[in-house]
Structures are given as structure tokens and as C-alpha cells.
């Protein structure tokens, strides 16, 4: 199939996409024509330069995706292909999806196995279910042409792209009925984004821009990647050798840039991507080719499997790490980089565990346009304000942060925050707060709290019964516990029994309404901290050491009806779940912790007593 592309010393299986000349890809261009027809139809004609459909393949189409089993020559060749080049499946699946549009369509095909052109009429089971094939005089090169009639009123429209441009150019549905053609243009642009094989579509002299072979001439290479970075260092192009993925990352401050677009061999994957935590300030395009389709995608081919989510997230974060390391090396080498790019690098460096002397680059960010929203003391009270990156870079990331996301107010045009409630709560405790400013910038905070170690947490109750949380990050802090004040400590202890009705995301629990909860490790109970939390327990999102609660929701209900501590504690410690908890904590205690199982039991009894006294005093 592609021996003529290669030098004799190149093994097919180890072939990289950039070992193939660009002209070869261009020769396999997929062309789509949208042709107006009478009776409110468009004819969509899709032409490819693939292997075509032989009679043998056609016979096998009765069983979806089994066509290649009857095509031993092609199957053997596919096995020799590098993973990025292998087709996603045999003929059959893609063809049958056309029946969602029309009960009948026609294909003209010329196979690699014959010089004859076949005309094939496909009928769905809703019609007669026949596949009829006859020799044809239709002139064509090797490959396949599909001719599908699409009714103009079959589709709903969403604004954006070619549809919006056409409507805004003077479209009147009373004079024109060709809006569907522009919807097809938008669909092809959204779902067909192969970086190798070009896809062209034409209607009324409107063409898609070609993206083929985009930046595939890489200047750098290591064991895992081929990559090139732009002269301005704001964009990187990567070929991940292990996963056979093409990755493009671009830095920017605008929120629209915080997005991941994922493709599987050029086909858009829309679902499951939202479960991957985004890297702030970076837009990422990933087109992965190295996985078996059943491994990475669900049957609808639009949604990542659990394995796929994990695999794509790994590709994404490792590519981000490479991006940061390349910029770090350039700065160390004294390369000239725009202040806004240096700013993004310094903000993300802690997330990727890159040690940077921020003060060394202070002069490089003095012209940065990036500003951080804060609340700061001014004439004896907290007010809203901003800080430039130059104002804070010396101590970054070691600041105080607010749980600003819990005070969102959704308006018609944008997300806002209930700052009046926040300022009122802060000013009520201003004499007890020893910092001059607190970060109140959601994206900035989200970048930090999940990836930087938290030193202290403090709760302040607002007049609307929400809890304002002040976090302190200190990357140099090596302690195994969280510093708190008395009020916050009591709130932690109450959270040993998680009450979903009263939850306001205190200490940022992942709310799964579980039977057993957990709390951040405080100094008295640091020896109860565990290295991992089993599935099924509400977990703390922040980077803190955590203690699994010895109590369940049932204990929270039981305490309401009992006034004797001995009875309460006996009811807990005699149960199997409590003994199992002691075993789990002992087996998963933090590294270098020499605490014994008896010590763990004693500490848990102390914690249960503190909870009992707190709840009973509260109720009295």
C-alpha cells in the first residue's frame, strides 16, 4: 500500500508521520461537495482515495466491522502499519451511520484489488435492507465516492462559524433555503480535523481552511517527544512518541484559552473531556492516534472511556510539563521572552514542580498586563483591589487565598461574586487577620490550591450562613498538619459526620453524599493521617494530609438520642468497621510514621470524645 513512500531502510512499523512527504498526504485528500438538488434536498458527495470496496468486502458488510476478516492481504498490511496510521475499523460501521440521514444512498468504488468500478446501492432495514452492486461506467480513481441526499429541514442549528457568518451576511429564509449547506461546513470543520489527511469541502465557493501537516517539521527530539516551539515561546508543537499523539499548546491569559480540544485520528471527541482538569492559561489541541479505538472511545465514538480520560489526561499534563521545561531552559539560557509569557511560566512552575527563583525574573515581568484580584486593607478596612504580578512575584505562591468560587453570582452576561458578603465577613474579624491582602481571583486560586501544600485554614462565618475560608499556602512548610483557630477546629470536628443539607463545601469536600467523611489533619491528630483514601469516602480537594472519620452518618443520628458518652463510644469501638479502620490507618499511615495500632486507637477515642462534647454542648 505504501512501500513506494519509503526508503528501503525505513521499517514500516517504526514509521513516524513526518517521515512521509507532505505530497503523499495531499494525494489522499478527502473531498466533500455539497450540491443543491430539487425538492428541498442537498446531495453530499464524499470522495476518498482509500482502498475502495471489493466484492469480498461488500459480502462481509452484513456483519458490522468484520469486513477486514475477509481481506487477508490488507489485514496483514494493516498489522505492519504504525499505530498512528491504522484505520479505526473495517468498512461497515461508518457506512451504516449514513442511514441516520437517509434510508438509501449510493457509493461508487474502485478497489485496490480490481480495475472495475462498482455502483453500490445501500438500503436500510427500514426500507428493504438490500445492498445491490453492479459494474459501472463511472470514471474515478482508486477509492470511494458516497452520494447521500440530505433533506434541508432535517437539522437544528446552533450559532457559530459558517452558519452565523451566512446569516449575518443578509440571509433571508423567505428567499433562501440553503442554510443546511453551511451547517454541513461547520460540522466538517468541527469533527474532521486530521492533521495528516486533508479534508476539503466546497459549497458556493466557500472552502474550509487546510490544516494538514501543521508544523510537523520538528526541530528538537528526546526519548519521548519530537517538538518545536515558536520564536515567541508562546506555542509548542509536540509529537508524543509513546501515544502517537500530536499536541499543540498555546499560552494566553483570556479565559477562552483555558480549553482542551481532543480528537481521535482527526475525529472530534466531545464527551468525557470535561473530567480532565484544565491547565490555566493554556489552550491545548490533542489528536491521538496510538490507541485501539475500543480502548479509548465508547461505542458512540464521541465519548472517552474511563481509560481514555486517564490516558488523555496523562498526555496533556506531560506535554504541559515539557512546555514549561522548554521555557525554563530558554530563560536560563538568557533568551528574550515576552513578559506575559514569563508571567504564565512563573504562575504554572509550582504546579509542575519546577524550582524557580522568582526574584531572578522580576524585571522580566514588570511590563506584564496580568493583574490579580485581591481584597486588601485600606484605611482600616478590607476593600476590593488588584495586584500586578510584579507586586507579588517575590513571595509567590506563598499567600492567603479565599474560597471565592463559593460566592459566585450568575448573571446574564458573566459570572460575578458576592463581594459585599465577603468584605463584611472579613471586616468583622479584621483585627484578627494579620495579612494586608488576600487573593480573590478564582482562576489564579484554582491553579494553586490543588497543587500547593496548604499550611493553614481558617473559617469565618458570613451573614448568609456561608463559610468564608482563608487558606495559607507555604511551599517551604514541612509539617504534616494544618494550623487552625478554635472556631475552624470545631468546624472540622463537626464535619466528622458529613451533613449534606448543611454542607457549604467547607474544606472543599468532593460531595458524594457518602456514609463516612474525612477532615484535614490537625496537630493533635496528625498521626491519624493516611497516604490514600479508599473509594466511597467524601474526599478533601485541597492539598492537605487527611484523617478518615471514625464516625458514620448513623453515629450522627445515634448521638441525638443518647446522653451517655460511654454508651456512645462503646457502640462505635466494638463494631467491625471501627476495627477495620484501625487496620487501614495503620497499614496506610504516612511514610516514616512509627505510630502503633494502639496509638491510633487512643487518638481516635480522643477525637470521638471531642466530637461528642462539641455536639452535646452545642445542643445544650
N, C-alpha and C positions, 0 to 999 in steps of 0.2 A: 504493500500500500504506500509506504513512504521510504523505501530503500533509496530511491533516487535523490531524496533530500539530503542524504547523509554522506559524510566522508567515510571511507571504509574502516577507519579506526575508531568510529563512534559506536558504542553499544546502544541499541535501541532503548533498553530498559533504563539506562542511566542518562538518557537524553533530557536536557533542560529546554524549556520553551524558547529561550533566547539562543539556542544552538541552531535553530531553524531560521532561515532567511525570511525577512518580512514579506517578500513577494509570494512565498508559499502560502502564508496565511491569507493574503489578499486574493489568491487564486481560489480559495474555498469560501469566499464571501456568500452569505445568505442574503438573498434579495426578496423584498416584500413589496408588491404593488397593490394599491387599493384602487379598484376600478369601479366607477358608478355604473349601475345596471338599472334597467327599467323595473317598475313595480316596487319601488322603495327598498332596493337591495344594493349592497356593495358586493363585489367579488374580491375576495382577498386571495392573492396568488403568492405562494411562498415557494421560492426556488432555492435548493441547496446543491452543493457539489459533492455530496457524500457517496456512500457505496451503492445507493439505489436499492430497489426491492426486486429480488428474483422470485420466480415462481415458487421455489422451495421455501423462501421466507414467507411468502404470502400464505402458503398452506399452514404454516405454523402460527399464524396470527390468531387463529381461533383460541389459542391459549395465550393469555396476556404475558408479555415479557419473556416468552420462550423461543422467540424466533431464532436466536443465535445457536440454539442447541442443534438445529438442523444445518448449520453453516459452519462446518468444521474448519474450513480453511481460514475464514475470517475470525473464528473463535480463537484459533491458535495464534493468529497475528495479534489479536487484542491482548492475549496473555503476555506477549512480548512487549507490549506498549508500556511506556512510563505511566504511572498512575494518573498524572495530570491530563493525559491525552485520551484515556479510556472513555468510551461512551457511558452515559449514565445507566443505560439499559438497552434491551433489544427493541426492535420495532414492535409496536403494538400498543403500549401504554399511551404514548403521545398521540398516536392516531385516534385512539378511542375517545380522547378528550374532545376531539372535534365534534363529536355527536352532541356535546353540550350546546353547540351553536346551531347545528343543522342536522337533520335526520339523514342527510345524504351529502356526499361530496366526492370529488373526482381527484385522482392522482395520475400523473404521467411520470414514468420512471424508467431509467436505464441503468441496469445493474453492472457492477464490475465483472460479473460472470457471463454477460451476453452483450451482443451488439444491438439487440432488439429493444424497441420502446414499447412498454406496456401501458395501456389505459386501464385503470382500475376504478371501478365504481364501488364505494363503500356505503352500505345501508345499515342503519342502526336496527336494533331489535324492535324498536317502536314502529319501524316500517316493516320490512320483510327480513332484515338481518342477513342479506346476501352480500357476498363480495364477488363481483364479476370482473374478470380480467380478459382483455383481448389485445392482440397486437395493434399497434397504432402507427400512423404515418407522421405523427407529431415530431417535429425536429427539436432535438435538445442534446446537450452534452450529458456525460455521466452524472447521475444524481436524481433528484425527485422534485416534481412540482405538485403542490397541492392547490386545488381550486375550491374555495369554500364560499358559498353565498351567505352573507350576513345581513339580517333584516335591520333596518335603520332604527327601529323603535325598540330594540331588544335590551338596551343598556341604560343604566343610570349614570349620571355624570357627576363628577366632582371637579371643583375648580382647580386650575393649576395647569401649567405647561401650555401645550398647543391649544387645548380647548379654551383656556382663558384668553390667550392671545387672539384667537379667532373671533371669540365673542366680542372682545373689546375693539376689534377692527371694523365693526359695523355689521355683525351677523344679525339677521332678522329671520326667525323661524318661519315667518309667513312667506318669505321669498326663497329661503334655502332650507334644505333638509339633509345637509351633508356633515352635520356635527359629529356623527359617529366616526367619520374618517379621521378626525383629529383626536378622538378618543383612542382610536387604534394606534395612532402615532405616540400618544402618551404612554399607552400600555407597553409598546415595544421598547420605548426609551427606559421605562421603569424596570421591566422584567428581563430584558435581553441585553446584558452588559458585558458580554465576553470581551476580555482584553486581548484575545488571540484572534478568533474568527470574527471578521467584521459583519455587522448586520446593517443593511441599508433598507430604508423604507421610503417610498415616494408616493405622495398624493398632491396633485395640483401644484407641482414644483416645490413642495415643502419636503426637505430632506432632514434626516437625523444627522447630527454631527458624528463623525467617526472617532472612536476611542481606541481602535485596535493598536496593539503592540505599544501601548502607552509606557514610555520611559522604561523600556526593558533592556536598555544598554547600561548595565550596572558597572560602576567604577570601583567598587570595593567588594571584598569577599572574605568570609571566615568559615569555620566549620559548619555553621548553621545557616548563614544568610549570604545572599548577594544583595547589595544595596547601593543606592546613590542618594545623596542629599543635595537639595537645591543650594545655589550660591548664597541665598539669603538665610539658609538654615531653618526655614520655617516649614519645609516639606521634605518628607523622606519617602523613597520608593524601595520596597523590600520584596525579595523572593525568599520565602521560608522554605529551605530545602527539605526539612523533615515532613512538613504537612503539605508541601507543594501548593503554597498559598501566595498569591500576590497581594501586597498590602500597601496602601498609600495613606500616610498620615499628614495632616496639616494643622499647624497651630493657629489659634486665634482667640480673642477674648469674648467675642459675641456668643451669646447663649445658643444661637442656631448652629454653632460649630460643634457643640457637645453631642455628637451623634455617631452611631456605628451603622454603616450600611453593609449588610452581609449578603454575599452571593455564593451559590454553589455552581461552579462551572458556568458562570455567566448568568444564572437564573436567580432572581431576587428571592431572598428568604425573609418573610415579613414577621413571622411569629417566633417567639422564644428569645429574640434578640434583646428585648427589654429586660430580661432577667440578668443580663450582663452589666455589672457596674461600670458606668462610663468613666473615662479619664477626663477630668475637666480640662477645658481649653484646647482639646484636640478633636478634630473630625477624623474618622477612620473609615476607609473602604477596604473590605476584605473579600477577595474572591478565592475560595479554597477549592482545590482540585484533587487532593490526595486521599480522600476518604471514600469508602464504599457508601453509596447513596443510602442504603438501608440502615447503615450505622449512624449516619449523621442527620438524616431527614425522616420525618414521619411520612406516611403514605400519601398525604396530600401534596408533598414536595414543597410546601410553603412554610413548614414549621420545623424548627430544630428539635431533635430528641434531647433527652437529658444528657446523654453522652455528647451530642453535638454542641449543646450550650457550654459544657465544660471544655470541650476541645477548642471551640472558637474563642472562649474567654482566655484560654492559655495562649493561643496565637496572638491575641490582641494585647495582653499585658506584656508578653515577652517582646513584642515589636515596640511597644511603648518604652520598655526598658532600653532597648537598643537605641532608639531615638534619643533618649536622654544621655546615654553614654557617649554617643557621637558628638552631641553638642558640648558635653563636659570636656571631651578631648580637644575640641576646637577652641574652647575658652582657655584651656591650659596651654595650648599652643600659641595663644595670643591673636587668634583670628578675630576680625571685626564682625560683630553681630549686632543687629538692631536691638535697642534697649527693651522693646516689648517682647522679643523672643527670649532674651536673657531673663526677663521677669518671669515668663511662663516656666522656663527651666528651673529657676530658683524655687518657684512655688511647688513644682512637682518633684524636685530632687528627694525630699524626705520620703515621699511615697514609694520611690524606687530604691530607697536605702543607699543613695549616692551621697557621700560625705562631701560637703561643700563649705568652704569658708566664705560665708555671705559677705562679710565686710570687704573681702578682696575685690568683689564685683560691684560695690556700692556705686562707684562712679558710672558704671555701665548702665544702671537703671534709673539714673537721675532724670532722664528725659522720658521715662515710661509714662504712658497715658492711663495706666491701670490704677484705679482707686478702690479702696476697701471701705465698705460701710461699717461704721462703728457707732457706739454710744460712748460719750466721753464727758468727763467732769468739766463744767464751765460755770464759774461763779457760784460754786457750792451746790450744783445740781447736775444730774445727768441729762444730756441733750443729744440729739442725732448729729452725726458728723461724718467726715471721711478722712482717711489717711492715705497718703501716697505710698507706694511700695518702698520708696527711699526712706520714709519715716520709720518703717518697721523692720527693714531687712536685717539690721544688726542682730536682733533677738529672735527672728523668725526661726521656727514656728512656735516658740515658747510664749504663748499669750493666753488670755482668758477669752472664752468663746461662749455665746448664748445659744440656746436651742431655738433659734429664730424660726425654724421650719414649723414649730408647733403653734406659731402665731400668724400663720398665713391667713389672708383675707382675699377671696377670689372675686375679682371684679370682672366687668365685661371685656376689658381690653388687656389686663395684665394681673399678675399676682402681686398683692401688696401685703403689708404686715401691720398688725395692731400695735403700733409703736407706743400709743398712749398707755396701753396696759403695761407694756414692758417698762417704760420710763417711770410710771407711777410705782411699780414694784421695786425698782432699783432705788429710787429716791427715798422710799420708806426705810431702806437699810443702808443709806449712803455712808453713814458713819462707820459701818462695819465692813465696808468694801474698800480694800486698800490699794486698788488699781485705778489709774487715771483714765483708762479706756478699755472697752470690751468689744471684741469683734462681733459684728451683727450682719455678716454677709454670707448668705446661705451657700452659694457655690464655693466660696473660699473655705467655709467651715466644713462642708461635706468632703472636701479634699483632705482635710486634716484629721477629723475625729476617728475615722475608721482605720487610720494608718499610723497615727502618732500616739505614743503612750500618754495616758491621762494621769496626772498627778493628784488632782483634787476635783471633787464635785460638790456643788452647793446648791440647795434648793431655796427658792423664795416663792412663797405663795402669792398669787395675784388676786385682785378683787373679783375676778371671774372664775375662781376656783381652778385655774390652770396653774401649773407649776413652772416657774421660770428656773432654768438650770444654768448655772455658770460652771463651765469646765476650765480647768487649767492644764495646759499641756507643758510638759517639761521632758524633752528628749534625753536629758542627762540624768533624770531621776531613775535610780535603780531599785527603788523599793517595790515590794510585792503587794502593796495595799494602797487604798485610796484614802486621802485625807478628807475629812468632812467636819461640819459643825454639828451641834446637838440636834437641831431640827432635821437636818438631812439624814443623820444616822437613824433617827426614829422612823423616817420615811422608808429607808432601806429595810429596816426590820419589819415594818408593816407589809412590805412587798414580798415577804417570805410566803405569804398566801396571796396569790395574784387574784385581784378582783377586777374582772374585765369591765364591769359597769363603772368603776371608779378610776379606770386607767386613763391617764393623760400622757402616755408614753414616758412616764418617769423612768429615769436612767435608760431611756431608749431601748425598751424591750421590743423584740420581734414578737408581735402579738399573735400567738397561735391558740390562745384560749386553752392552754394545757393544764393538766392536773397538778403539775409541780413546776415551780418557778426557780429563779436564781437571782442573786444580788451581787453587786461589786464587792470584792474582798476588802474589808476594813481591817485596821491594825490588829484589833483583838482576835480576829478570826482569819488572819492571813494563812494559817496552817491548814485551813479547810479548802483553800483554793485548789482547783483541778486544772489539768492541762487540756482537757477537752470535755465537751458537754454532749451527752447522748442525745440522739434524735428524740423529739417528743417533749422537750422541756423548753419553755419560753427562754430565749437567749438574749443576752445583752449585746447590742450592736457595737458599742464603743470598745476601744482597745484597752481593756482593764482585765485584771485577774478576777475570776468569778467563783462564787460559792453556791453550790446546789442547796436548795432549801430542804430541810428535814421534814417539812410540813406539806400537806396536800390541801386541796380545796375542802376536802371532808373535815380536816382538822380545823379549818377556819369556821366551818359550821358547828362543829362539836364544841368549840370553846364558848360559843354563845350560851350554851345550856349547862355549863359546869362552872363551879366556883372553887374548885379544889385543885391546886397545882399538881399534887402528887398523882391524882387520878388522871390529869391531863397528860403528864409526861409518861406515866406507865402505859397509857393507851397507845402512845407512839412507839416507845423503845422496844416493846415486846413484839412488834409486828415484823414480819419478814422483810417488808420493803425498807424499814429502817436498818436492819442488819445488812441488807444488800447494799444500801447507801454507804455504810461504813466501809464495806469491802471495796466498793467502786472508788471512793475518795482515796483510800489507802493505795490502791493499785494505780491511780492516775494523779497522785499528788505531784506537785511541781518538782522539777529536777533539783536534786541536792537537798530536798526537804527530808529530814530524818524523823519526822513525826510518826508516832506509832498508832496502831488502830485504837488502842485505849485512849491515847491523847485526843484522837479525832472524836471519839465518843464523848469525852469530857467537854470538849469545846462545843459540840452540837447541843449537849444538855444545857450548857450555859446560854447558848443562843436561843434555845426554846424558852428558857426561863425569862430572858429579856423580852421576847415576843409576848409571852403570857402576861407579864407585869404591865407592858405597854398597852395591850389591848384592854385589860381589866381596868387600868387607871383611866383609860380613855372613856370607857363605858360608865364609870362611876361618877 
